[in-house]
Each structure stands twice: as C-alpha cells, then as structure tokens.
Amino acid sequence: MAVQKEATLVRQIIRAAGGHAADVRELVAEHGPEAVTAVLVDEIVSRAPHPVNDVPVLVELAVRSGDALVPRRLAVAQGAPVRRAAPDDDGFVAMRVEYELDELVRELFGPCRERAAGTRGTTLFPYATSGTGHIDTYFLAAQQATATVLAGCTSAKPDLNELTSRYLTPKWGSLHWFTPHYDRHFREYRNEEVRVLEIGIGGYQHPEWGGGSLRMWKHFFHRGLIYGLDIEDKSHAEEQRITTVVGDQNDPGCLTELAARYGPFDIVIDDGSHINEHVRTSFHALFPHVRPGGLYVIEDLWTAYWPGFGGDSDPGKSDLTSLGLVKSLVDSLQHQELPEDSGRSPGYADRHVVGLHVYHNLAFIEKGVNSEGGIPGWIPRDFDALVAASSGGAA
Ligand SMILES: C[S@@+](CC[C@H](N)C(=O)[O-])C[C@H]1O[C@@H](n2cnc3c(N)ncnc32)[C@H](O)[C@@H]1O
C-alpha cells in the first residue's frame, strides 16, 4: 500500500471549530493567523463555484485577528477557477470582504449555521481606480465576483447534482442517478468530523483523470477527511482534506493496513473495479472498520449479472456476486429469528448489519449492533396456536 501525504493543521482547525470559541483562539495563538488563514483560503478557493464575471477583478479577503490583519487577494474571472492572486497582480480590486478569523474558522469548519447576515464587513471600491470603463460593467463584475467568493465562504448544504457537474463525477446525469439517494442517507453526517473512504478514485490508467467524487465529498462533508483508494497512482487528486492511497481492493491485507492507519471510517463507498469477487472481498475486509452508526455503500450492482465481471445472468445463481452478498445481508439482518436448530452461528455481518437500503444499482448497508433479540421462544411458532394463545380462551 503506497500512501500519499496527510493533513494535520486542518484537522486541528476542524476540531477547534466544533468546540468553544476559546478553542479557536488557542489554536490561532499557537499557529499564528497567517498559517490558519492559509488553510482557510485553500478551502474557500476549493469551495467557490466557477466565476461568471467576464471582466476580471480581484476580491480582497481581509482576515482580522486582534491587531493583526491578513489580507489575501483572490483573482476571479470567467473561464478559470478562483485562484490566489500573484503578489504583483495589479488588477482592479473591486471589493474587500473582512472577517474575524475565529468567525471564518467556524463558518467554514464548524457545524453548519444557516445565518447569513452579520458575519462580515464589506467595502465596495470605486470603479474609477480601474482607470477606464463604465460604472455598470465594473459594478456587475464586482457583484458577481464577490458572490462567487462568498459562496466559497460558507458550509451551507450544497446541491449534490450541481457538484457532480462542477467536479466531474458520473454519479448523476448520465449512467447513474445516485445523488438523491446519497443526499438522503449522507445529509445527517454533514456536521460531523467524518472520515469517508471511497474505493475507486476514477480515470483508470489515465495519469491525470479522476478525483471528482473525492472533491464532491470534500465539499459536501465540510468537516470531513476524505480518503481515496485506487489501484493506480492518483496522487494528482490530493489536496487539503483529500488523501489518496495506491492499493488493490481485492487484497485484504492492504485494506486492513489502510483501515488501521486511517479508520475507523464513518462511510465507505465501493466504486472500484465492480468485479464481483473484489466487491465481496472489500466488504468483508472493511465493514468491520466502519464505526457503529456508519454506512457501507456499494455502487454499480449491475455487474452482478455479467460474467465479464465475475457475475451470473441467472439471479438464482448469485452465491458469488455482489447482489448475492446484498441478498445474504437480508438474512443477516433477520438471523435472530431463525430456528435454534438452523445450525447457523452468527457471523460478523449477522451481528452488525442493522439496516439495508437497496436502490437501482446502489446499496446502503447500515452498521450497528444487531442484537435486539428474536421473538421469544415461548411465543407460538404456529399461526393457529398463536391465535388461540392471543384470544383469551375465546378461540
Ligand atoms: C468508476 S472509477 C471511479 C469513479 C469515481 N469514484 C467517481 O465517482 O468519480 C473506478 C476506479 O477504480 C479503480 N480500480 C480498478 N480496479 C481496482 C482495484 N482492484 N482496486 C482499487 N481500485 C481499482 C480504477 O483504476 C478506476 O480509477
């Protein structure tokens, strides 16, 4: 298993942002406003949508901490992502947005707050400083560019469908229609410091493709750490809060090592090879490393029917397929109801699968403690006997 670099300061910032205001102050005192601001600007740049202003402008983000003011300029123009302006960039500064550092830390990395007003100061600069042009042109550019930057300064819940287009992941809109299901099952984890592992970063053997879904999860889980496993080197997809690992999802040793290093995971998503044997190996190796209350997700169940992926076109012969695994989990969920002489000794999945949601090509498996106890042995296992026992002698 080859491992790429790992984040540290951002993890401390996320932790402090979920705590008391004093925790953020202590962290800033320890690391200094410049270092903390650098992490925040990285995050804002990655969350900001594509600019729409065709007149390029600069937006100054001024971050205040006590007497210190850390100004950072962002270049905003249609056709390129928002980026940090070069020190010698003498473009037109259209707007200054000023935040208190602790406020911005909590806005970006704290539990989500819907309040949008009263969190920042703004200064709209006169268009005349740009030298030429008409006031309407610059006013519009300033407005659009500021809106773009401010959209990166929030942790409000994004629209997953929109994020699939922005970050280029095929989880919605062409082959797959997964995002509404993801939104339904993942939204309750958004305010948590989740660790999400996705098997399959994307792009297969292309050296620069892939990483779209990791970026989407990074944006959606604004307090999360995102890990991607791929058989190919996908280190180009690394960024703040995204770690990539090279390894084979069909190698239990590799998966155990990965989980020991980065787990337990709140969510694991299998979007890797979709070879049936691999899907089963990964589930058995990684499900024990999902924390109670977490989710294990399997995409692309269609390969269960295709021999080219080790599947079988006969649904009755699913013993070795991904769908066979999913179907077997229904029995795991209900195992406490089996007759005592069934000969089944409860396995790990029996003891820990507490919910199963199956959609077209997609399954969500809920982890927990599956020991509510079966229907007691003294309850009749025969309909007529049950009616008689339940009718107070009237039957
Ligand atoms: C469908 S793509 C992943 C797409 C990505 N999750 C997204 O939504 O944008 C599948 C990826 O799985 C990787 N893969 C194939 N076999 C694998 C294996 N045995 N172990 C780990 N990754 C594998 C491929 O290299 C490819 O990049």
The ligand as a Gaussian input file, in Angstrom:
#p B3LYP/6-31G(d) Opt

LIG

0 1
 C      -15.597000       4.002000     -11.831000
 S      -13.985000       4.589000     -11.486000
 C      -14.251000       5.545000     -10.022000
 C      -15.021000       6.810000     -10.279000
 C      -15.062000       7.780000      -9.117000
 N      -15.405000       7.142000      -7.873000
 C      -16.073000       8.878000      -9.388000
 O      -17.250000       8.753000      -8.980000
 O      -15.689000       9.882000      -9.999000
 C      -13.223000       3.129000     -10.920000
 C      -11.778000       3.263000     -10.442000
 O      -11.459000       2.055000      -9.754000
 C      -10.091000       1.766000      -9.944000
 N       -9.840000       0.333000      -9.728000
 C       -9.969000      -0.692000     -10.618000
 N       -9.612000      -1.853000     -10.053000
 C       -9.265000      -1.582000      -8.769000
 C       -8.797000      -2.374000      -7.680000
 N       -8.622000      -3.691000      -7.798000
 N       -8.527000      -1.748000      -6.515000
 C       -8.690000      -0.402000      -6.381000
 N       -9.123000       0.393000      -7.388000
 C       -9.408000      -0.186000      -8.565000
 C       -9.819000       2.214000     -11.373000
 O       -8.446000       2.490000     -11.565000
 C      -10.724000       3.430000     -11.530000
 O      -10.000000       4.624000     -11.365000

